[in-house]
Amino acid sequence: MSGHQHTAAADRAAIEGIVHTFFAAFVSGPDGTARLGALRELFLPGAVIVRTCGGEPTLYGVDDFIAPRQALLAGNTLTDFREWELPGRTDLFGDIAQHFCAYGKSGVQDGAPFTGRGMKTIQFVRTSAGWRISAAAWDDERDGLVIGES
């Protein structure tokens, strides 16, 4: 039984490592292309990423999600950008898992500083190569929607 508990702890650590790598990819400046490239390897082929944020959901494939963000983070219109994980939780069962967390973001867009927060949900499946992201979705705070008040 202790082996099973160790496996659960190892699974949790692996998933938390992927979550950390996911958030660390969204930082402007040097090595952004390498960070986003590493992010691509964490997704299953065919994974779906969904942005809600108050409108009709926008669905992305992995490359459709990464390419415009890579251009934005490497360009000159968005500077000093970073995203970071806030407290969340990971649920595990066998070969599936989910991580649900708040996150913060800040940067300078076209010369104007901004900050924001939202929630992300990331689903994982165990593969022969380890845990991979099968889906992710997010929503951001806005008028009438505040973390901790829903």
C-alpha positions in Angstrom: 0.0 0.0 0.0 2.9 2.4 0.7 3.9 2.0 -3.0 0.4 3.2 -4.1 0.7 6.2 -1.8 4.1 7.0 -3.2 2.7 6.8 -6.7 -0.1 9.2 -5.8 2.5 11.6 -4.3 4.6 11.2 -7.4 1.6 11.8 -9.7 0.7 14.9 -7.8 4.2 16.2 -8.0 4.4 15.5 -11.8 1.1 17.3 -12.4 2.1 20.3 -10.2 5.3 20.5 -12.2 3.3 20.6 -15.5 1.1 23.3 -14.0 4.2 25.3 -13.0 5.6 24.9 -16.6 2.3 25.9 -18.1 2.2 29.2 -16.2 5.9 29.9 -16.6 5.4 29.8 -20.4 3.4 33.0 -20.3 6.2 35.5 -19.6 7.4 38.2 -22.1 11.0 38.6 -22.8 14.0 36.3 -23.5 13.5 32.6 -23.9 9.8 33.0 -24.5 9.9 30.9 -27.7 11.7 28.1 -25.8 9.2 28.2 -22.9 6.2 28.0 -25.3 7.9 25.2 -27.2 8.3 23.2 -24.0 4.6 23.9 -23.3 3.7 22.3 -26.6 5.2 19.0 -25.5 3.0 18.9 -22.4 -0.2 18.6 -24.4 -1.8 15.5 -25.9 -2.1 15.8 -29.7 -5.6 17.0 -30.3 -5.9 18.7 -26.8 -8.5 21.5 -26.7 -8.0 24.9 -25.0 -11.0 27.1 -24.4 -11.2 30.8 -23.6 -14.5 32.0 -22.3 -14.1 35.4 -20.6 -17.7 36.6 -21.0 -18.2 35.9 -24.7 -18.9 32.9 -26.8 -16.2 30.3 -26.0 -13.2 30.3 -28.4 -11.7 26.9 -29.0 -8.1 26.4 -29.9 -5.9 23.4 -30.9 -2.5 23.3 -29.4 -0.7 25.1 -32.2 -3.6 27.6 -32.7 -3.3 28.5 -29.0 0.5 28.8 -28.8 1.4 30.6 -32.1 -0.4 33.9 -31.5 0.8 34.0 -27.9 4.3 33.4 -29.0 4.0 36.3 -31.4 2.5 38.6 -28.8 5.0 37.7 -26.1 7.9 38.2 -28.5 6.6 41.5 -29.9 6.7 45.1 -28.8 3.1 45.8 -27.9 2.9 43.6 -24.8 5.8 44.0 -22.4 6.6 43.0 -18.8 3.9 40.4 -19.1 3.7 37.4 -16.7 1.0 35.0 -15.5 1.2 33.1 -12.2 -0.7 30.5 -10.4 -2.7 31.3 -7.3 -4.0 28.8 -4.8 -5.7 25.8 -6.4 -6.3 22.1 -6.0 -5.5 18.9 -7.9 -7.9 15.9 -7.9 -6.6 12.5 -9.0 -8.2 9.2 -9.9 -6.3 6.5 -11.6 -5.1 7.8 -15.0 -7.1 11.1 -14.9 -6.6 14.3 -13.0 -7.7 17.9 -12.9 -6.2 21.1 -11.5 -8.5 24.0 -10.8 -6.8 27.3 -9.7 -6.9 31.0 -9.6 -4.2 32.9 -11.5 -2.9 36.4 -11.8 -1.5 38.3 -14.7 0.2 41.7 -15.2 1.9 43.5 -18.0 2.0 46.6 -20.1 -0.2 46.6 -23.2 0.6 49.4 -25.7 2.2 51.5 -23.0 -0.7 51.0 -20.4 0.0 48.9 -17.3 -2.7 46.3 -16.4 -3.4 43.5 -14.0 -6.0 40.8 -13.9 -7.1 37.6 -12.3 -9.1 34.6 -13.4 -9.6 30.8 -12.9 -8.2 28.0 -15.0 -9.1 24.4 -15.2 -6.6 21.9 -16.6 -7.4 18.3 -17.3 -4.7 15.6 -17.4 -4.4 12.0 -18.6 -1.6 9.5 -17.9 0.2 8.3 -21.0 3.1 6.0 -21.5 5.3 9.1 -21.6 3.8 10.5 -18.4 1.0 13.0 -17.6 -0.2 15.2 -20.4 -2.8 18.0 -20.7 -5.9 16.8 -22.5 -7.8 20.1 -22.1 -7.7 23.5 -20.5 -10.2 26.3 -20.1 -10.2 29.7 -18.4 -12.4 32.6 -17.5 -11.3 36.0 -16.2 -12.7 38.3 -13.6 -15.0 41.1 -14.9 -17.9 43.2 -13.7 -20.2 40.8 -11.8 -17.7 38.0 -11.7 -15.1 38.1 -9.0 -13.0 35.2 -7.6 -14.5 34.0 -4.3 -17.9 35.6 -4.9 -19.4 33.1 -7.3 
